């Protein structure tokens, strides 16, 4: 069986937060330690897709 290398970059917490800020996910009211812990518990992909959906629907 042929193996396929995984060539995507794994983002650190700061990069994830910056990516989410592009979709108006606001961490200004929370400290960065809380934001990092939140992203460890919640799936980054889920939060990003929800942010994209909310921005598309003008919820945020």
Backbone as XML, in Angstrom:
<?xml version="1.0"?>
<chain id="A" units="angstrom">
  <residue number="1" name="UNK">
    <atom name="N" x="0.844" y="-1.177" z="0.000"/>
    <atom name="CA" x="0.000" y="0.000" z="0.000"/>
    <atom name="C" x="0.889" y="1.240" z="0.000"/>
  </residue>
  <residue number="2" name="UNK">
    <atom name="N" x="0.549" y="2.190" z="-0.849"/>
    <atom name="CA" x="1.315" y="3.420" z="-0.969"/>
    <atom name="C" x="0.938" y="4.372" z="0.163"/>
  </residue>
  <residue number="3" name="UNK">
    <atom name="N" x="1.932" y="4.980" z="0.764"/>
    <atom name="CA" x="1.660" y="5.967" z="1.803"/>
    <atom name="C" x="1.680" y="7.366" z="1.201"/>
  </residue>
  <residue number="4" name="UNK">
    <atom name="N" x="0.832" y="8.208" z="1.720"/>
    <atom name="CA" x="0.748" y="9.588" z="1.262"/>
    <atom name="C" x="1.272" y="10.477" z="2.379"/>
  </residue>
  <residue number="5" name="UNK">
    <atom name="N" x="2.318" y="11.247" z="2.100"/>
    <atom name="CA" x="2.868" y="12.103" z="3.164"/>
    <atom name="C" x="1.904" y="13.226" z="3.530"/>
  </residue>
  <residue number="6" name="UNK">
    <atom name="N" x="1.875" y="13.554" z="4.796"/>
    <atom name="CA" x="1.058" y="14.664" z="5.288"/>
    <atom name="C" x="1.918" y="15.909" z="5.222"/>
  </residue>
  <residue number="7" name="UNK">
    <atom name="N" x="1.601" y="16.807" z="4.305"/>
    <atom name="CA" x="2.460" y="17.960" z="4.093"/>
    <atom name="C" x="1.847" y="19.284" z="4.537"/>
  </residue>
  <residue number="8" name="UNK">
    <atom name="N" x="0.751" y="19.225" z="5.276"/>
    <atom name="CA" x="0.139" y="20.453" z="5.773"/>
    <atom name="C" x="0.832" y="20.890" z="7.058"/>
  </residue>
  <residue number="9" name="UNK">
    <atom name="N" x="0.894" y="22.186" z="7.244"/>
    <atom name="CA" x="1.523" y="22.748" z="8.433"/>
    <atom name="C" x="0.519" y="22.723" z="9.576"/>
  </residue>
  <residue number="10" name="UNK">
    <atom name="N" x="0.959" y="22.277" z="10.737"/>
    <atom name="CA" x="0.122" y="22.302" z="11.931"/>
    <atom name="C" x="0.294" y="23.669" z="12.587"/>
  </residue>
  <residue number="11" name="UNK">
    <atom name="N" x="-0.813" y="24.369" z="12.766"/>
    <atom name="CA" x="-0.761" y="25.715" z="13.328"/>
    <atom name="C" x="-0.625" y="25.672" z="14.845"/>
  </residue>
  <residue number="12" name="UNK">
    <atom name="N" x="0.153" y="26.604" z="15.392"/>
    <atom name="CA" x="0.197" y="26.740" z="16.847"/>
    <atom name="C" x="-0.988" y="27.592" z="17.285"/>
  </residue>
  <residue number="13" name="UNK">
    <atom name="N" x="-1.180" y="27.741" z="18.589"/>
    <atom name="CA" x="-2.362" y="28.433" z="19.091"/>
    <atom name="C" x="-2.412" y="29.890" z="18.638"/>
  </residue>
  <residue number="14" name="UNK">
    <atom name="N" x="-1.266" y="30.577" z="18.613"/>
    <atom name="CA" x="-1.261" y="31.975" z="18.189"/>
    <atom name="C" x="-1.705" y="32.103" z="16.736"/>
  </residue>
  <residue number="15" name="UNK">
    <atom name="N" x="-1.249" y="31.192" z="15.884"/>
    <atom name="CA" x="-1.645" y="31.224" z="14.469"/>
    <atom name="C" x="-3.123" y="30.927" z="14.300"/>
  </residue>
  <residue number="16" name="UNK">
    <atom name="N" x="-3.641" y="30.009" z="15.119"/>
    <atom name="CA" x="-5.067" y="29.696" z="15.062"/>
    <atom name="C" x="-5.902" y="30.912" z="15.451"/>
  </residue>
  <residue number="17" name="UNK">
    <atom name="N" x="-5.476" y="31.611" z="16.498"/>
    <atom name="CA" x="-6.198" y="32.789" z="16.966"/>
    <atom name="C" x="-6.177" y="33.870" z="15.889"/>
  </residue>
  <residue number="18" name="UNK">
    <atom name="N" x="-5.036" y="34.074" z="15.248"/>
    <atom name="CA" x="-4.949" y="35.063" z="14.175"/>
    <atom name="C" x="-5.847" y="34.682" z="13.002"/>
  </residue>
  <residue number="19" name="UNK">
    <atom name="N" x="-5.916" y="33.407" z="12.669"/>
    <atom name="CA" x="-6.787" y="32.934" z="11.589"/>
    <atom name="C" x="-8.252" y="33.215" z="11.931"/>
  </residue>
  <residue number="20" name="UNK">
    <atom name="N" x="-8.635" y="32.954" z="13.184"/>
    <atom name="CA" x="-10.013" y="33.187" z="13.596"/>
    <atom name="C" x="-10.359" y="34.678" z="13.626"/>
  </residue>
  <residue number="21" name="UNK">
    <atom name="N" x="-9.406" y="35.513" z="13.961"/>
    <atom name="CA" x="-9.660" y="36.959" z="13.987"/>
    <atom name="C" x="-10.028" y="37.480" z="12.605"/>
  </residue>
  <residue number="22" name="UNK">
    <atom name="N" x="-9.543" y="36.817" z="11.551"/>
    <atom name="CA" x="-9.901" y="37.222" z="10.191"/>
    <atom name="C" x="-11.396" y="37.051" z="9.937"/>
  </residue>
  <residue number="23" name="UNK">
    <atom name="N" x="-12.026" y="36.186" z="10.717"/>
    <atom name="CA" x="-13.468" y="35.941" z="10.582"/>
    <atom name="C" x="-14.251" y="36.585" z="11.720"/>
  </residue>
  <residue number="24" name="UNK">
    <atom name="N" x="-13.669" y="37.618" z="12.318"/>
    <atom name="CA" x="-14.303" y="38.416" z="13.369"/>
    <atom name="C" x="-14.588" y="37.631" z="14.648"/>
  </residue>
  <residue number="25" name="UNK">
    <atom name="N" x="-13.881" y="36.560" z="14.887"/>
    <atom name="CA" x="-13.975" y="35.890" z="16.187"/>
    <atom name="C" x="-13.129" y="36.718" z="17.133"/>
  </residue>
  <residue number="26" name="UNK">
    <atom name="N" x="-13.756" y="37.274" z="18.142"/>
    <atom name="CA" x="-13.126" y="38.257" z="18.999"/>
    <atom name="C" x="-12.651" y="37.620" z="20.299"/>
  </residue>
  <residue number="27" name="UNK">
    <atom name="N" x="-11.355" y="37.686" z="20.525"/>
    <atom name="CA" x="-10.779" y="37.212" z="21.781"/>
    <atom name="C" x="-10.324" y="38.382" z="22.648"/>
  </residue>
  <residue number="28" name="UNK">
    <atom name="N" x="-10.710" y="39.599" z="22.283"/>
    <atom name="CA" x="-10.245" y="40.777" z="23.014"/>
    <atom name="C" x="-10.741" y="40.806" z="24.451"/>
  </residue>
  <residue number="29" name="UNK">
    <atom name="N" x="-11.929" y="40.272" z="24.703"/>
    <atom name="CA" x="-12.480" y="40.291" z="26.053"/>
    <atom name="C" x="-11.931" y="39.177" z="26.927"/>
  </residue>
  <residue number="30" name="UNK">
    <atom name="N" x="-11.239" y="38.248" z="26.333"/>
    <atom name="CA" x="-10.653" y="37.144" z="27.091"/>
    <atom name="C" x="-9.135" y="37.247" z="26.993"/>
  </residue>
  <residue number="31" name="UNK">
    <atom name="N" x="-8.475" y="36.757" z="27.999"/>
    <atom name="CA" x="-7.025" y="36.777" z="27.893"/>
    <atom name="C" x="-6.551" y="35.655" z="26.969"/>
  </residue>
  <residue number="32" name="UNK">
    <atom name="N" x="-5.351" y="35.767" z="26.498"/>
    <atom name="CA" x="-4.833" y="34.809" z="25.516"/>
    <atom name="C" x="-4.685" y="33.413" z="26.099"/>
  </residue>
  <residue number="33" name="UNK">
    <atom name="N" x="-4.419" y="33.306" z="27.391"/>
    <atom name="CA" x="-4.328" y="31.974" z="28.001"/>
    <atom name="C" x="-5.670" y="31.254" z="27.913"/>
  </residue>
  <residue number="34" name="UNK">
    <atom name="N" x="-6.748" y="31.981" z="28.153"/>
    <atom name="CA" x="-8.080" y="31.391" z="28.028"/>
    <atom name="C" x="-8.348" y="30.973" z="26.586"/>
  </residue>
  <residue number="35" name="UNK">
    <atom name="N" x="-7.999" y="31.835" z="25.634"/>
    <atom name="CA" x="-8.227" y="31.530" z="24.221"/>
    <atom name="C" x="-7.467" y="30.276" z="23.804"/>
  </residue>
  <residue number="36" name="UNK">
    <atom name="N" x="-6.239" y="30.137" z="24.259"/>
    <atom name="CA" x="-5.437" y="28.952" z="23.928"/>
    <atom name="C" x="-6.050" y="27.697" z="24.538"/>
  </residue>
  <residue number="37" name="UNK">
    <atom name="N" x="-6.495" y="27.785" z="25.781"/>
    <atom name="CA" x="-7.136" y="26.642" z="26.433"/>
    <atom name="C" x="-8.434" y="26.271" z="25.719"/>
  </residue>
  <residue number="38" name="UNK">
    <atom name="N" x="-9.193" y="27.273" z="25.313"/>
    <atom name="CA" x="-10.439" y="27.038" z="24.600"/>
    <atom name="C" x="-10.185" y="26.261" z="23.314"/>
  </residue>
  <residue number="39" name="UNK">
    <atom name="N" x="-9.144" y="26.649" z="22.574"/>
    <atom name="CA" x="-8.840" y="25.974" z="21.315"/>
    <atom name="C" x="-8.291" y="24.570" z="21.518"/>
  </residue>
  <residue number="40" name="UNK">
    <atom name="N" x="-7.787" y="24.285" z="22.706"/>
    <atom name="CA" x="-7.356" y="22.910" z="23.000"/>
    <atom name="C" x="-8.559" y="22.014" z="23.254"/>
  </residue>
  <residue number="41" name="UNK">
    <atom name="N" x="-9.623" y="22.592" z="23.814"/>
    <atom name="CA" x="-10.826" y="21.823" z="24.129"/>
    <atom name="C" x="-11.738" y="21.710" z="22.914"/>
  </residue>
  <residue number="42" name="UNK">
    <atom name="N" x="-11.986" y="22.838" z="22.272"/>
    <atom name="CA" x="-12.861" y="22.870" z="21.101"/>
    <atom name="C" x="-12.033" y="22.674" z="19.842"/>
  </residue>
  <residue number="43" name="UNK">
    <atom name="N" x="-12.595" y="22.001" z="18.894"/>
    <atom name="CA" x="-11.912" y="21.767" z="17.634"/>
    <atom name="C" x="-11.736" y="23.086" z="16.878"/>
  </residue>
  <residue number="44" name="UNK">
    <atom name="N" x="-10.507" y="23.381" z="16.484"/>
    <atom name="CA" x="-10.229" y="24.585" z="15.711"/>
    <atom name="C" x="-11.047" y="24.580" z="14.426"/>
  </residue>
  <residue number="45" name="UNK">
    <atom name="N" x="-11.144" y="23.432" z="13.782"/>
    <atom name="CA" x="-11.895" y="23.334" z="12.523"/>
    <atom name="C" x="-13.359" y="23.683" z="12.735"/>
  </residue>
  <residue number="46" name="UNK">
    <atom name="N" x="-13.936" y="23.202" z="13.846"/>
    <atom name="CA" x="-15.339" y="23.507" z="14.149"/>
    <atom name="C" x="-15.530" y="25.001" z="14.364"/>
  </residue>
  <residue number="47" name="UNK">
    <atom name="N" x="-14.668" y="25.606" z="15.144"/>
    <atom name="CA" x="-14.790" y="27.038" z="15.433"/>
    <atom name="C" x="-14.611" y="27.845" z="14.157"/>
  </residue>
  <residue number="48" name="UNK">
    <atom name="N" x="-13.650" y="27.461" z="13.311"/>
    <atom name="CA" x="-13.412" y="28.179" z="12.066"/>
    <atom name="C" x="-14.600" y="28.058" z="11.124"/>
  </residue>
  <residue number="49" name="UNK">
    <atom name="N" x="-15.153" y="26.871" z="10.977"/>
    <atom name="CA" x="-16.308" y="26.690" z="10.088"/>
    <atom name="C" x="-17.527" y="27.442" z="10.612"/>
  </residue>
  <residue number="50" name="UNK">
    <atom name="N" x="-17.729" y="27.434" z="11.921"/>
    <atom name="CA" x="-18.837" y="28.203" z="12.499"/>
    <atom name="C" x="-18.643" y="29.695" z="12.243"/>
  </residue>
  <residue number="51" name="UNK">
    <atom name="N" x="-17.410" y="30.179" z="12.384"/>
    <atom name="CA" x="-17.127" y="31.600" z="12.154"/>
    <atom name="C" x="-17.391" y="31.964" z="10.695"/>
  </residue>
  <residue number="52" name="UNK">
    <atom name="N" x="-16.996" y="31.106" z="9.775"/>
    <atom name="CA" x="-17.251" y="31.357" z="8.350"/>
    <atom name="C" x="-18.757" y="31.407" z="8.081"/>
  </residue>
  <residue number="53" name="UNK">
    <atom name="N" x="-19.495" y="30.478" z="8.673"/>
    <atom name="CA" x="-20.947" y="30.431" z="8.504"/>
    <atom name="C" x="-21.598" y="31.693" z="9.075"/>
  </residue>
  <residue number="54" name="UNK">
    <atom name="N" x="-21.175" y="32.079" z="10.273"/>
    <atom name="CA" x="-21.746" y="33.241" z="10.933"/>
    <atom name="C" x="-21.443" y="34.516" z="10.158"/>
  </residue>
  <residue number="55" name="UNK">
    <atom name="N" x="-20.232" y="34.619" z="9.616"/>
    <atom name="CA" x="-19.887" y="35.804" z="8.842"/>
    <atom name="C" x="-20.682" y="35.854" z="7.547"/>
  </residue>
  <residue number="56" name="UNK">
    <atom name="N" x="-20.867" y="34.700" z="6.920"/>
    <atom name="CA" x="-21.638" y="34.629" z="5.679"/>
    <atom name="C" x="-23.083" y="35.062" z="5.920"/>
  </residue>
  <residue number="57" name="UNK">
    <atom name="N" x="-23.649" y="34.709" z="7.074"/>
    <atom name="CA" x="-25.025" y="35.039" z="7.419"/>
    <atom name="C" x="-25.151" y="36.390" z="8.110"/>
  </residue>
  <residue number="58" name="UNK">
    <atom name="N" x="-24.032" y="37.104" z="8.246"/>
    <atom name="CA" x="-23.985" y="38.415" z="8.897"/>
    <atom name="C" x="-24.385" y="38.349" z="10.373"/>
  </residue>
  <residue number="59" name="UNK">
    <atom name="N" x="-24.067" y="37.234" z="11.034"/>
    <atom name="CA" x="-24.321" y="37.115" z="12.470"/>
    <atom name="C" x="-23.223" y="37.806" z="13.261"/>
  </residue>
  <residue number="60" name="UNK">
    <atom name="N" x="-22.016" y="37.822" z="12.694"/>
    <atom name="CA" x="-20.898" y="38.504" z="13.369"/>
    <atom name="C" x="-20.281" y="39.501" z="12.427"/>
  </residue>
</chain>
